[in-house]
Amino acid sequence: MNDLDRFYEEVCNLTEEFKGEVTPVARTVALFRVAIEYGAAHIGVSTLGYMMSRLLAITLGVSQGSSYTSYDSILEEFDPDKVKTKH
């Protein structure tokens, strides 16, 4: 397992295991807010907006069972290190 996979798992675990009274909707909003704030600060708002549209398109493809989409394509397009994940 690489660092990206571990990071993904830690975020998932933190989200699921948090004991406060935070609804699933509020948790989702908080995760999006963190991602948007972090992304805007580190890759810029315009790149972030484009990446978000690509993530949405890929997510819709994955949910429809398309074999032509994967999250690795986002990493290949936007991440200069091209770190692969198993998700």
C-alpha positions in Angstrom: 0.0 0.0 0.0 1.4 3.4 -1.0 1.2 6.7 0.9 -1.8 7.9 -1.2 -3.8 4.7 -0.3 -2.9 5.2 3.4 -4.0 8.8 3.3 -7.3 7.8 1.6 -7.9 5.2 4.3 -7.1 7.6 7.1 -9.5 10.2 5.8 -12.2 7.5 5.4 -11.6 6.2 9.0 -11.6 9.6 10.5 -14.8 10.5 8.7 -16.6 7.2 9.8 -15.2 7.0 13.4 -15.7 10.6 14.5 -18.0 10.4 17.5 -19.5 13.9 17.4 -23.2 14.4 16.4 -22.5 15.4 12.8 -24.9 14.2 10.1 -23.6 12.4 6.9 -24.6 15.5 4.9 -22.6 17.8 7.3 -19.6 15.4 7.1 -19.7 15.5 3.3 -19.9 19.3 3.3 -16.9 19.5 5.6 -14.9 17.1 3.5 -15.7 19.1 0.3 -14.8 22.3 2.1 -11.4 20.9 3.2 -10.7 19.7 -0.3 -11.7 23.0 -1.9 -9.8 25.1 0.6 -6.7 22.9 0.4 -6.9 22.6 -3.4 -7.4 26.3 -4.0 -4.3 27.1 -1.8 -2.1 24.5 -3.4 -3.1 24.2 -7.1 -5.2 27.3 -7.7 -8.9 27.9 -8.1 -9.1 27.5 -11.8 -7.2 24.2 -11.8 -9.3 23.0 -8.9 -12.5 23.8 -10.7 -11.4 21.9 -13.7 -10.3 19.0 -11.5 -13.6 19.0 -9.7 -15.5 18.8 -13.0 -13.3 15.8 -14.1 -13.9 14.1 -10.8 -17.6 14.5 -11.2 -17.5 13.1 -14.7 -15.4 10.1 -13.6 -17.6 9.5 -10.6 -20.7 9.4 -12.8 -18.9 7.0 -15.2 -17.8 4.7 -12.4 -21.3 4.7 -10.9 -22.7 3.6 -14.3 -20.1 0.8 -14.5 -18.0 2.2 -17.3 -14.8 0.4 -17.9 -13.3 3.5 -19.5 -13.1 5.6 -16.4 -10.9 5.5 -13.3 -9.6 7.9 -10.7 -6.0 7.1 -11.8 -6.6 9.3 -14.9 -7.1 12.3 -12.6 -3.7 11.6 -11.0 -2.1 11.2 -14.4 -3.6 14.5 -15.6 -3.0 16.7 -12.6 -0.3 15.1 -10.4 3.2 15.6 -11.6 4.4 12.7 -9.5 1.7 10.4 -11.0 1.1 8.5 -7.8 -1.3 5.6 -8.4 -4.0 4.5 -6.0 -6.0 1.3 -5.8 -9.3 3.2 -5.6 
